[in-house]
Amino acid sequence: MIKATNAEPGQSTPVVSFDARSPLPEGKAKQDLVRSMFDSIAPRYDLVNFLMTFGLDALWRRRTIELLELSPASLVLDIGCGTGDLARSLHRKGQRPLGIDLSFKMLEVARVFDVPLVQADAAALPLRTAAADAVVSGFALRNFADLPAVLGELGRVLRPGARLALLEVGTPRHRVLRLGHQIWFTHVVPRLGALLSDGAAYRYLPRSVAYLPSFVEFAAMLDKAGFTDVNQHLLSGGIAQCVTATRSIDGGRS
């Protein structure tokens, strides 16, 4: 069952296209673009992900869950859950996932699985303070219109001592791997996406990396949101990264 919060279930979303020559949008324009694009690519999202990562995305998600170091039956929020890969993996491991996403079409794909889902804005989560034991997210950070506000909400809804693991794209440090990854990501992936799904959405994907702060900047954001013990874990030579952190025991903010 999908519960809608801060957005009406199935409400009409304007179709927003992305011109690769245009500046990247900010604020509400970015939120509208992201929601429209993810609605459009939902039916083939998992297939394109598998092909464009050669199946490595499954390994990255598994490692992300391991880094949470969860106790049994923990309440884990999957923020920007998409079609629910992380949430389903958590459910199979005996955890209690709750999937949250702004895209109703993504949640329609995810709802065929036995995981509770909520359509909501990650910057205004429909949860009480200190309600969750952990937060996980897969490739969603660069799509939030207000990343500091989202991190602040995660700090609010996590109990003190709770863990956070955020999976995102990365930049390989090895020169040859970095060059190959850049060619694949900026030239091949958009063509693959256009062939199998929505070309505009997959033209946006390589450009959206520009939204990601550096690790130093991101660690400072997490510190301000009330997190400590911030670490960056490079995956597959840096093609992907997972940032982990712990909610401050005293619940304070820097």
Sequence and secondary structure as in RCSB ss.txt:
>XXXX:A:sequence
MIKATNAEPGQSTPVVSFDARSPLPEGKAKQDLVRSMFDSIAPRYDLVNFLMTFGLDALWRRRTIELLELSPASL
VLDIGCGTGDLARSLHRKGQRPLGIDLSFKMLEVARVFDVPLVQADAAALPLRTAAADAVVSGFALRNFADLPAV
LGELGRVLRPGARLALLEVGTPRHRVLRLGHQIWFTHVVPRLGALLSDGAAYRYLPRSVAYLPSFVEFAAMLDKA
GFTDVNQHLLSGGIAQCVTATRSIDGGRS
>XXXX:A:secstr
 EEESSS TT         TTS    HHHHHHHHHHHHHHHGGGHHHHHHHHHTTHHHHHHHHHHHHH   TT E
EEEET TT HHHHHHHHTT EEEEEES HHHHHHHTTSSS EEE  TTS SS TT EEEEEEES GGG S HHHH
HHHHHHHEEEEEEEEEEEE   SSHHHHHHHHHIIIIIHHHHHHHHS HHHHHHHHHHGGGS  HHHHHHHHHHT
TEEEEEEEEEGGGTEEEEEEEE TT    
